[in-house]
Amino acid sequence: MEDRKNMNESAQIQIELSQDVAQGEYANFAIITHSSSDFVLDFARVLPGLPKAPVKSRIILAPEHAKRLLGALEENIRRYERTFGPIQLPEQDPRTFSPIGIGKGEA
């Protein structure tokens, strides 16, 4: 049993967070597209009065990692809502864009 514990401890990955990345990037719009081999998540910031929303970050994931990300987000939302209450989504006019978009094309 001790060997398994040591194996699990040595298999942990140490994450490095640079100062630039630690500041984060605010995004209120996302577009998700995929191909047969990748999921592409583009995060942008839409601001009132500006016609363009520049992509601030692009993350490319293998399908397996995209599914793991989905599961991790679902679990974290459940934890958040247990602590802070349900997240309310506002009603949206279908003629306007959604803050989170789902692309229909190939990546």
Summary of the structure (lengths in Angstrom):
residues: 107
radius of gyration: 18.3
end to end distance: 45.7
largest distance: 61.5
contacts: 190
relative contact order: 0.18
helix: 33%
strand: 21%
